[in-house]
Amino acid sequence: MAMKDQYWMQLALEQARLGAAAGEVPVGAVLVMNGNCLGKGYNQPISAHDPTAHAEVVALRQAAEQQQNYRLPGATLYVTLEPCSMCVGAMIHARIERLVFGTREPRAGAVCSHFRLLNTDIYNHRIDYSEAVLADDCGKLLTGFFQQRRKAGNSTPGENS
C-alpha cells in the first residue's frame, strides 16, 4: 500500500504546486477509486471567490460529477495537508472509504491536530485514515510558500481574517 500511497500523493503534490503557481495556498488533492483518478484539485478559494474551494472539495466535486453520484464509496482521497472540519464533513457526506494526508495542519487540522473528527462515533460513516505520506515534501512546499510570501511582504488575501 505504501508505494501506491506515495504515487498518488506525488500527484496531489503536483496539484499543490499548481495552486502555488496561481498564488493560492499550496494544498493539492487527488481522489482515487479502483486505481483510477476520478478527481483532482488544488486550493482555489481566492481565484474562485469561493470559501469552500479547498483542494479536497474541488476533487470531491469533480469525482462526484464524473461518477454522476454524490456518494463515492470505495474511494480514497489523497491530500497534502490534514483536512479542516469543512472538508472532513464533505468526505463523510461523500462516504469516501479512506483518507491519506501528507502533513499535519497545526492550526485547523480536524483529523489529528485538533478535533479528531474521524475518531468519533457520532457520524453514521467511518473513514479510515493514514498520515505522514511524503510529509517532508508536503511540509516543505507549504513552508517555502509562506516564507516566500513573507519575504515579498505579501500575505494571502484574507489570511489574517
DOKOL-78439 format. One record per residue (C-alpha): residue in one letter; x, y, z. Coordinates in nm, 4 decimals. Example, Ala and Ser with C-alpha at 12.3 -4.5 7.8 and 13.67 -1.06 7.14 Angstrom:
2
+------+----------+----------+----------+
: resn :        X :        Y :        Z :
+------+----------+----------+----------+
:    a :   1.2300 :  -0.4500 :   0.7800 :
:    s :   1.3670 :  -0.1060 :   0.7140 :
+------+----------+----------+----------+
REM end
This chain:
161
+------+----------+----------+----------+
: resn :        X :        Y :        Z :
+------+----------+----------+----------+
:    m :   0.0000 :   0.0000 :   0.0000 :
:    a :   0.2852 :   0.2401 :   0.0771 :
:    m :   0.4121 :   0.2614 :  -0.2820 :
:    k :   0.0620 :   0.3285 :  -0.4165 :
:    d :   0.0079 :   0.5921 :  -0.1493 :
:    q :   0.3343 :   0.7633 :  -0.2437 :
:    y :   0.2431 :   0.7563 :  -0.6125 :
:    w :  -0.0938 :   0.9228 :  -0.5566 :
:    m :   0.0497 :   1.1696 :  -0.3062 :
:    q :   0.3020 :   1.2770 :  -0.5711 :
:    l :   0.0062 :   1.3622 :  -0.7940 :
:    a :  -0.1525 :   1.5568 :  -0.5085 :
:    l :   0.1762 :   1.7460 :  -0.4681 :
:    e :   0.1632 :   1.8337 :  -0.8389 :
:    q :  -0.1801 :   1.9821 :  -0.7788 :
:    a :  -0.0471 :   2.1758 :  -0.4789 :
:    r :   0.2302 :   2.3208 :  -0.6964 :
:    l :  -0.0316 :   2.4350 :  -0.9490 :
:    g :  -0.2090 :   2.6112 :  -0.6643 :
:    a :   0.1118 :   2.7807 :  -0.5516 :
:    a :   0.1779 :   2.8978 :  -0.9084 :
:    a :  -0.1717 :   3.0507 :  -0.9085 :
:    g :  -0.0999 :   3.2337 :  -0.5815 :
:    e :  -0.3136 :   3.0038 :  -0.3708 :
:    v :  -0.2029 :   2.8240 :  -0.0546 :
:    p :  -0.0372 :   2.5099 :  -0.1972 :
:    v :  -0.2651 :   2.2250 :  -0.0998 :
:    g :  -0.3473 :   1.9537 :  -0.3506 :
:    a :  -0.5839 :   1.6586 :  -0.3541 :
:    v :  -0.6471 :   1.3527 :  -0.5698 :
:    l :  -0.9454 :   1.1188 :  -0.5362 :
:    v :  -0.8866 :   0.7595 :  -0.6447 :
:    m :  -1.1197 :   0.4627 :  -0.6876 :
:    n :  -1.0232 :   0.1220 :  -0.8251 :
:    g :  -0.6822 :   0.2525 :  -0.9261 :
:    n :  -0.8260 :   0.5410 :  -1.1297 :
:    c :  -0.8068 :   0.9113 :  -1.0578 :
:    l :  -1.1651 :   1.0395 :  -1.0575 :
:    g :  -1.0984 :   1.3891 :  -0.9302 :
:    k :  -0.8157 :   1.6247 :  -0.8524 :
:    g :  -0.7828 :   1.9783 :  -0.7349 :
:    y :  -0.5864 :   2.2428 :  -0.5565 :
:    n :  -0.6873 :   2.5191 :  -0.3211 :
:    q :  -0.8621 :   2.7962 :  -0.5090 :
:    p :  -1.0804 :   2.9974 :  -0.2722 :
:    i :  -0.9076 :   3.3221 :  -0.3732 :
:    s :  -0.9319 :   3.2852 :  -0.7505 :
:    a :  -1.2771 :   3.1235 :  -0.7405 :
:    h :  -1.4091 :   3.3711 :  -0.4824 :
:    d :  -1.5401 :   3.0644 :  -0.3018 :
:    p :  -1.4548 :   2.9902 :   0.0617 :
:    t :  -1.5423 :   2.6235 :   0.0050 :
:    a :  -1.2980 :   2.5754 :  -0.2850 :
:    h :  -1.0455 :   2.3783 :  -0.0824 :
:    a :  -0.8450 :   2.1160 :  -0.2710 :
:    e :  -1.0443 :   1.8321 :  -0.1143 :
:    v :  -1.3809 :   1.9817 :  -0.2078 :
:    v :  -1.2653 :   2.0540 :  -0.5634 :
:    a :  -1.1538 :   1.6911 :  -0.6022 :
:    l :  -1.4750 :   1.5570 :  -0.4449 :
:    r :  -1.6907 :   1.7712 :  -0.6744 :
:    q :  -1.5009 :   1.6580 :  -0.9828 :
:    a :  -1.5245 :   1.2918 :  -0.8836 :
:    a :  -1.8943 :   1.3144 :  -0.7981 :
:    e :  -1.9642 :   1.4776 :  -1.1335 :
:    q :  -1.7622 :   1.2105 :  -1.3143 :
:    q :  -1.9469 :   0.9327 :  -1.1286 :
:    q :  -2.2840 :   1.1101 :  -1.1507 :
:    n :  -2.3265 :   1.0374 :  -0.7805 :
:    y :  -2.2585 :   1.2404 :  -0.4682 :
:    r :  -2.1649 :   0.9201 :  -0.2859 :
:    l :  -1.8161 :   0.7855 :  -0.3510 :
:    p :  -1.7921 :   0.4576 :  -0.1569 :
:    g :  -1.4647 :   0.2761 :  -0.2014 :
:    a :  -1.2765 :   0.5972 :  -0.2835 :
:    t :  -0.9518 :   0.7159 :  -0.1283 :
:    l :  -0.8738 :   1.0857 :  -0.1019 :
:    y :  -0.5077 :   1.1880 :  -0.1029 :
:    v :  -0.4376 :   1.5384 :   0.0238 :
:    t :  -0.1104 :   1.7107 :   0.1022 :
:    l :  -0.2362 :   1.8768 :   0.4227 :
:    e :  -0.4529 :   1.7485 :   0.7059 :
:    p :  -0.8128 :   1.8489 :   0.6247 :
:    c :  -1.0152 :   2.1127 :   0.8091 :
:    s :  -1.3557 :   2.0454 :   0.9637 :
:    m :  -1.5435 :   2.1547 :   0.6498 :
:    c :  -1.3502 :   1.9116 :   0.4328 :
:    v :  -1.3884 :   1.6262 :   0.6819 :
:    g :  -1.7640 :   1.6869 :   0.6750 :
:    a :  -1.7675 :   1.6766 :   0.2951 :
:    m :  -1.5724 :   1.3492 :   0.2967 :
:    i :  -1.8177 :   1.1941 :   0.5418 :
:    h :  -2.1155 :   1.3016 :   0.3298 :
:    a :  -1.9440 :   1.1618 :   0.0185 :
:    r :  -1.8876 :   0.8318 :   0.2027 :
:    i :  -1.5250 :   0.8008 :   0.0989 :
:    e :  -1.3569 :   0.4938 :   0.2404 :
:    r :  -1.0103 :   0.6238 :   0.3168 :
:    l :  -0.8162 :   0.9467 :   0.3656 :
:    v :  -0.4397 :   0.9747 :   0.3212 :
:    f :  -0.2733 :   1.3041 :   0.4056 :
:    g :   0.0809 :   1.4319 :   0.3980 :
:    t :   0.1452 :   1.6715 :   0.6812 :
:    r :  -0.0489 :   1.7883 :   0.9826 :
:    e :  -0.2176 :   2.1266 :   0.9981 :
:    p :  -0.1407 :   2.2599 :   1.3469 :
:    r :  -0.3859 :   2.5496 :   1.3268 :
:    a :  -0.7012 :   2.3951 :   1.1842 :
:    g :  -0.6426 :   2.0240 :   1.1294 :
:    a :  -0.9570 :   1.8292 :   1.2094 :
:    v :  -0.8259 :   1.4708 :   1.1875 :
:    c :  -0.5318 :   1.4536 :   1.4297 :
:    s :  -0.4217 :   1.8019 :   1.5298 :
:    h :  -0.7351 :   1.9339 :   1.6972 :
:    f :  -1.0833 :   1.7922 :   1.6691 :
:    r :  -1.0088 :   1.4307 :   1.5728 :
:    l :  -1.3387 :   1.4206 :   1.3883 :
:    l :  -1.2692 :   1.0829 :   1.2303 :
:    n :  -1.2153 :   0.9214 :   1.5698 :
:    t :  -1.5649 :   0.9923 :   1.6942 :
:    d :  -1.8663 :   0.7664 :   1.6692 :
:    i :  -2.1209 :   1.0465 :   1.6266 :
:    y :  -2.1271 :   1.0061 :   1.2480 :
:    n :  -2.3045 :   0.7315 :   1.0570 :
:    h :  -1.9972 :   0.6738 :   0.8391 :
:    r :  -1.6393 :   0.5847 :   0.9301 :
:    i :  -1.3334 :   0.6840 :   0.7297 :
:    d :  -1.0002 :   0.5090 :   0.7740 :
:    y :  -0.7023 :   0.7392 :   0.7534 :
:    s :  -0.3258 :   0.7387 :   0.7236 :
:    e :  -0.0922 :   1.0296 :   0.7697 :
:    a :   0.2664 :   1.1333 :   0.7012 :
:    v :   0.2841 :   1.0071 :   0.3418 :
:    l :   0.5574 :   1.2245 :   0.1859 :
:    a :   0.5174 :   1.4510 :   0.4890 :
:    d :   0.8541 :   1.6232 :   0.4380 :
:    d :   0.7758 :   1.7147 :   0.0766 :
:    c :   0.4276 :   1.8348 :   0.1672 :
:    g :   0.5523 :   2.0380 :   0.4622 :
:    k :   0.8423 :   2.1946 :   0.2695 :
:    l :   0.6097 :   2.3091 :  -0.0063 :
:    l :   0.3888 :   2.4911 :   0.2430 :
:    t :   0.6779 :   2.6322 :   0.4467 :
:    g :   0.8538 :   2.7569 :   0.1346 :
:    f :   0.5354 :   2.9203 :   0.0062 :
:    f :   0.4781 :   3.1154 :   0.3268 :
:    q :   0.8464 :   3.2104 :   0.3613 :
:    q :   0.8350 :   3.3495 :   0.0079 :
:    r :   0.5188 :   3.5458 :   0.0864 :
:    r :   0.6740 :   3.6956 :   0.3997 :
:    k :   0.9923 :   3.7930 :   0.2123 :
:    a :   0.7856 :   3.9644 :  -0.0541 :
:    g :   0.5796 :   4.1383 :   0.2138 :
:    n :   0.2664 :   3.9707 :   0.0875 :
:    s :   0.0089 :   3.7738 :   0.2725 :
:    t :  -0.2614 :   3.5625 :   0.1233 :
:    p :  -0.5779 :   3.7760 :   0.0887 :
:    g :  -0.7932 :   3.7134 :   0.3916 :
:    e :  -0.5154 :   3.5155 :   0.5604 :
:    n :  -0.5416 :   3.7125 :   0.8817 :
:    s :  -0.9182 :   3.7486 :   0.8740 :
+------+----------+----------+----------+
REM end
